[in-house]
Amino acid sequence: MSAATNNSMLGIRQRILQTTLWATAALVSIAYIPSVILAYQLQIWSLLVIDNVAWVAVFVLASAKQAPYHLRAGLFLGLWAAIGVFLLWLLGPVGAGTEWLLTVPVLSALFFGFRGAFIGIALTLLILLSYGALLVLAQAPDPAYGDLGYTLESWFGVSGTLLFLCALGSLTAARLLANLEASINELESSRQRIAESLKEREQLQEQLLHSQKLSALGIMASGIAHDFNNLLLPMLMASEEARELAPVGSTQRQHIDNTIVSAERAAHLVKRILSFSQHNNTDASSTPVAPALCETAAHAA
């Protein structure tokens, strides 16, 4: 997984954690109010203290946005598991402790992925097994408050807790799925569009640049060739007339012959330039070096 993908996933998990914290702070009253009423009626003061401390802790974690992500998520999961253990010890299986504990793996998976899910499952299983072992060893299945029965108030507290956990879990899962789906679709679509656009752009740029170069070179070569051809034509005509007037075998006639040969060679070059500028297919031909050297030596002499 690339660094960009890691950063993107971390941002998604941070938003999920923030949503979970604020949702907990806002929705926990569904379970908090019945729990406080029940604790007051039964004079379970430790439950009152734990409920208030937990609510304040959630608000603090939700507000501490600058704190490291792993620290906030770990503290929130620890708080969640601690409430489950406390309720399990205080109220026994009748209470909401098991429901709190069973949600720990879900939240751990949302915050830390598969590794968090496995750790959360292992932790919850260890707590439940330890509680079961303590019940067997103590031969006393009653919780700390053994006289707590299934009254209307206790059922109200348990059902409120379950409703809160369902709402929280659904909101968190919905946010996660929406973010992941949107991010994956957006990243995949963007990657494909960018890759295709870059490939097409590169090809079009190469073709356009090549066409522009050929067009500019052809226009320039055509203009130069025409101008050069116009200069060569009177030179050839004048050289032909001068050759007819020069004595046979004279040095003057030899120089004129060399001039005519060079002019004809230049005319051939002009023809090739015009063919190139007009995009005609012409076979490349080699130019003999010896005649050119002889001609150069004759001009030098």
Steps between C-alpha positions, in 0.01 A plus 500: 500500500643837400564792734215697343260212560619463859443870563157478341400201714631671813289805419192281458564325831551833674163621372339174611650538848384861522149405388492216754613727782245771428227243438585342836491836675164585341326162512634363827220679683269226370686258727631754751169634629338160574828380651519801732137457606556132572824567688334769711202282585727212601760737651777359283725804533795343320285469187412867522867591524603273211222631274594863558873442469450306175281772349752772587784286363317459169455878469870552575607246237261648244641848560867395496530495121870581508587191703650202312241279335622172651499652849142629473371178346682284755369703794146490366514121455651461845223713649238297313644168621535632857132596510407154376714329764364726773137439403563129472650491849237730646179374341594156373370343180167671557659841446633663186864406555500224240353729234769759561771239481365345180526835321870539580615288200273700267644832604851360506455378143374841389798673655783256429381257230536123515774512763277706727210261443707197601636676807152618600353152461783348702460759775124455524534123503764520775276721714198273460702188574656662805160606630365149445796351681448732795133403522589131499775538759293722727189283467304823515340601170350812658666834417623751756143615550337157534157635580470660155216330313335532165282799582350753262778745578776248428341398172463867409870553559605192301271578207615861493862386489426258219319772303791737548754240389295414192469866400867564560609189312278572202611863474865409526476214252302713256757774517781253447337328205404831338850640538670185381269453203523864397876507543561174316270596213644846477858380515442227244307724263751781539791264445348362180402842369839648578687208347293513182519877479875505549552231238280676245655835581852370454409343168324813377788720613752283318292495184435872515862584564613275218246649261596854598867428446441342163267778393739774607796325343309435180390864469850626567660251263249579226561874529877461499490256212285727284721800570813299436356360180423851381862593563638192326297538180664821372840369614459187289377694201786746523753223548369314192535813287845575639607140431401534133708816469808365677773335286509124504763363737558835668526545874204735485279228345618252761399734781163554336448122471574463871254776575230332291559165673472664842185685397342180368590326821339784694189473282479130581527583868221754465285234336555267792415775748177574314411131502553487878294813561215353294520168695590300192661162552847517355772242528811619672803502272867535574718773355842397366774665699776492237338736244415746774860496622637545151267788438603663827868457412442651157332807651782531750758490219 
